[in-house]
């Protein structure tokens, strides 16, 4: 069985829509454009086709008389009821995004709002490519539509699992708005699983960080990229945060030492990070030639990541180094392996919660060994008692 579609063509432009009817191709008359035979099923299908044709031609004539200009999409929308006050998918997306925009910096961050904008644009392109329409009634979103959208994202953007799931979650949120507003009664996501996988975070080891520190780099731009990366390794700042880091954010705290204070660009959550000696040395290195409030010469992300590849090659590090790897390295190698409690690590770089930090909490053999040595020392008194009694 294959689905039956209706195609409307006006002045060379065509649109299609599903007729919610399946046909056995063995009994389909291609030339006649209808089901062959005199079975009950064939009569039912052909009746649907004729009624649809009659309705569409009537709509076309009415529009021609009223507006003197008709498009295939206008005919389709009138037939499907999209122009009679029925809510369409992209209209609902646009309204949602418009209403949430004033909340940026209050209850949502710019990154979250931008995510819904990108999801809306993906949906628009998907509708154009797969269905050759600019919008559809929200009631036409079904399980198959969601699967097709998932396939479109996978084929065209090669998104990782969690990124793909994130865009589907955005659509899920829009659909629930439609349910709450009673535009639809059935949830097309009812049997659709949206599950985020715990990512496998890469990081540099202590030995690799030390190698990066001690390697001499002749090219000035590559050296700058190395220094910025190391600064993030010892502060936990992300690319966007270090890119916008200004001298005003480096403040003296209650203990007389310098701290970096600000809000994360991605989540708008506050962070407070004590400035260690290594990042302090890096700031001092670039303080003389500073031409603005920004404390480091951070290039654009694409340029920065390309330079980091050259840094890795110069330092003999066989890993795919990118800007975010420094943040992973701070949480895993510098802080957690260095003995900083996970609760403290969660607070310093502005994680949304301790679960985020636990993603970075890799179990490293050296850490296990040192932790067990500390435990053995604490249990030494108990061992002495056991020796006496046993």
N, C-alpha and C positions, 0 to 999 in steps of 0.2 A: 504494500500500500504506500502511495506517495501523496503528499499534500497537493490540493488543488489551489492554484493562485489565479487572481484576476489581474490582468495587465491593462492599464489605461494609457493610451498614447494620444497626445495632442500636440500638433506642430512638431513632431519628431522627438518630443520630450515624453518620457514614460515613467510611470510609477507602478508599484505592485503592492498587493496586500493578500494575506492568506484568507481563504474563504471558510476556514475551520471545517474542512471536509477532506477526507482521504479517498483516493481512487485506486483501484487495481489496474495497473498499466496494461494488463492483458485485454481489458475490456474498454480501452480508451480509443476513440476514433480521432486520430490526429488531424485529418483533413477537415472533418466536421467540427472539431473542437468540442466534442461532447462524448458522453458515455454511450457505447454501443449496446445493442440488445434491448430486450423489453422486460428485464427483471425489475423487481420493485426498487432495488438499489439504483439501477440506471435511471428509472423514471424520476426518483427523488433527486439525483444529482443533476439531471438535465433541467428539472423544474427550477432548482436553485440557480443554475446558470442563466436561464431565460429571464427569471425574475430580477437577477442582478443586472443583466444587460439592459432590461427595460428601465430599471431605476436609474442607472448611470446615464443613459441617453436622455432621460427626462431632466436630470440634474444639469447635464450639459446644455440643453436647450434653454432651461430657465436662467442659467448663468449668462448665457450668450445674449439673451434678451435684456437682462437686467444690467449687466456690466459691459457687454460688448467685448469682453476679454476673458478668456478662460485658459487655465492651465490644467494639466493632468493632476497635479497635486491638489488644486482647489476642488476638482470633482471628487477625488478620493476622500478628501477631508469632509466634504459635505455628506458624502455617502456614509462614512464611518461615524459621523456625528461630532467630529472634532471642532466644528465651527458653531456648535449650538450650546456653548457654555461648558462643554466637557473639557476637563483638565488634561493637558498633554504633558508628556514626560519632561521635555526641555523647559517648558513654561514653569513647571514645578521646581526644577533645578534652579532656574534663574531667580524665582521668587525666594527660594531658600537662601541662595547666596546673597541676594540683595538685602534680605532681612538680617543676616548674620554679620554683614560687613561693619555696621556700627559697633559690634561687640568685640572687634579686634582690640586687644590690649586691656579688655575688661574681663571677659569670661572665656575668650578664645584667643589664640595667637595667630599671627599672620600666616604662618606655615599651614595651620589647619584650614584656614579659609582658602588659601591657595590650592590646597589638595582638592577641595570640592570644585574649584574652578577648573582644574585640570581634568577631573572626572567628568564634568559636564561637557568639556570640549572633546574628550574621548568618545562620549556617547553620541555627540553630534556627528563626528566623523564616521563612527560605526554605522549610524542610521543611513548616512549617505552612501557608504561603500556597500553595505550588505543588503539594504532594503531600498536604496535609491529614493529616499524620502528625507525631508528636513526635520520631521518630528512625527510622533505617533501618540495616540491617546494612551494615557497611563494604564488604562484597563487592558491594553493589548500586550503589556509586559507579562510574559509567562515564563515558565521554567526553561523552555527552549530558547527564548530570547536571552536569558541570563547566561546560558551555556554558550550561545553564539557570541555574546559580548566577551566572555572569558576567552574563547578561542581567538577572537579578534585581537585582544590585548596581548595574548601569548605570541601570535604569529607576527604582529607588527612591531612590538616593542621588546620582546624577549625579557619581560620583567621577571625578577626573582619571585619566588612563591609568596613571600610576605607583601611585596609591593603589589602584586596582582590581587591578593586577598584584600589589601587596603582599599583599592579602587572598587572592588565588589562590595565592600562594607559601606562605602559612600553611597552606592546605588541602593543598598539595603536600607539605609537611613532615609533616603528619598521615598522609597516605596512605603515605609512605615508612616511617613507623613501623609501619604495618600490614603492609607488605611484609616489613620486618625481623623482625617478630614472627610471620610466616607466617600471618597472618589472611587474606591474599589473595596470589595468585601473579602476577596480571597488573596492570601499572601503567596506570591510566586516563589518566595524563598523558603516556603514551608519545608521542603525536602532537600534543601540545598545547604551543604555544610561549609561554613566559613571558619577555618582553623588556622591560626597563626603559628608557625613553627619557631621554636627557639633557635635563633641564628648561631652559627659557629663563628665566634669572633676571632679574627687573626690578630696577632700582636708581635712586637719585637721582644726578644729575650734580653736579659741584662747584658749579656756578652755582646749582642748586636747593637744595643744602645751605646755601650762603651766604645765599640768599633766606630760607630758613627761620630762620636765625640772626638776621637783621636785621629781620624783620617784627615789628611790635608787635601783640600779641594782648591784648585787654582782658579777655576771660573767663578767670578764674583756672584753672578746670578744663582748659580747652582749652590754656592756656599750659603747665600741668603736663604734659599729654600731649606737647606739642611738646618740652619739655625732656627728658623720658624718652626720646623717640625719638632726639633728638640725642645723648644719652648713649650709646645703643646704637650709633649711627652711628660713634662714636669709640672704642668698646670692643669691638664685635662680639658683645656679649651678646644672647642670645635673650630672648624675653618671659619664659619661665619662670625663666631665670637672673637677670634683673634684678628680677623680682617677689620672689624670695627673697633678694636681695643684702643682706647685713648688714655692719655696721661691722667685724666680726671678719675679714671676707674682704679688707679693705683693709689691706695689710701693707707695712711698709718692707722693701725688698729689699737685696741685697748692695751695690748702688750708692748707697744712701741715698735712693732715690726710692720713691714709693708704687706698688704693684702691686695688681691685683685677682687673687685666687687662689681657686680653688674647683673643683667638679666639675659638669659639665653635667648638668642634670636628665634630658635625653633619652637620653644615651649613657653617662653616668657616667664620662666621660673628663675628666681634669684639664685646666684651662686656667690660663695665667699671662699677664696682660695689663698692660703698663705704663700707668699712669694719665696721660694727656695733660692739657694745661692746660684744654681746653674741658670735658671731663667732670669735672675737678676743680672748676671754677667752678660747675658744676651741682650737685655735691655740697655745696659751701659754701653755695649759695643755699638749700638745704632743710635744712641742718644745725640751724638755730635752732629750727624747729618740729617737730623729729623727736620722735615719741612712743614709738618702739620701736627695736629693733636694726636694723630695715629702714631703709636710707639714702634711699630715694625713695618718694613716695606713689603707687605703681603700682596702678591700679584693676583690676577684672576684665577679662579679655581682650575680651569683647564690648563693654563700655563703652569700653575703651581704643581699640579699632579704630574705633568710631563717632566718637570724639573726633578721631582722626587724620584722618578724612575732612573734618572741619571745619577742621583745621589746614591741610590741603592747599588747601582753598578760600580760606582767609584769606591764604595765601602765594602764591596764583595758580599752583599746581602742578597740571597736568592729568594726574595719574597716580593709580591706585588704590592709595593708601598703606595699608599694613597693618603690623602689628608686625614681621613678619619681613623687611620691606623694609629696615629699618635694618641688619640683619646682612648683607644683600647689599651695601648701600651701603658698609659698613665694608670688606668684602673687596675690592670692585671699585674704588670711587672713592677712598676714604681711603687704603687700604694699597697695593694693587697699582699703581694709577695714580700713587700718591705715591712709587713706587720701592722699596717693601718687597719683598724676594724672596718668591716663592710658598711656599718652604719655611717661612719665618718666619710668614707669614700663616696657614699650615696649623696651626702649633703654638699660636699665641696664643689663638684662640677655641675650641680643643678639637675640631677636625675629626677624624673617624675615620681619615682618610688624605689624602694629597695629591690623590687623585682627586676628593674632595669639594671641595677648594679650587679645582681646575681648572674646576669647574662655574661658579664665580663669576668666573673670569679672562676677562672680556669684553675683546675687542680694541677699544680706543678710539683714534680717530684721533690725538688729542693724545698719547697714550702711544706710538703708533707713531712719530710725528714726533720726540719727545724721545729715544726709543731710537735712532733712525737718526742723529740729531745727535751722540749720544755715540759711535756707531760711526764716523761720519765723522771725528770728532776723533782717534780711535785710529788710523785709517788714513791720517792726514795725512802721516806720515813715509813710508809706502809710496808715496803719490802723488808725493812729491818725487823719489823714486828713479826712478819710472816716467817722470817728465818728463825726467830726465837721459838715460835710456837710449833713450827713444823720440823 
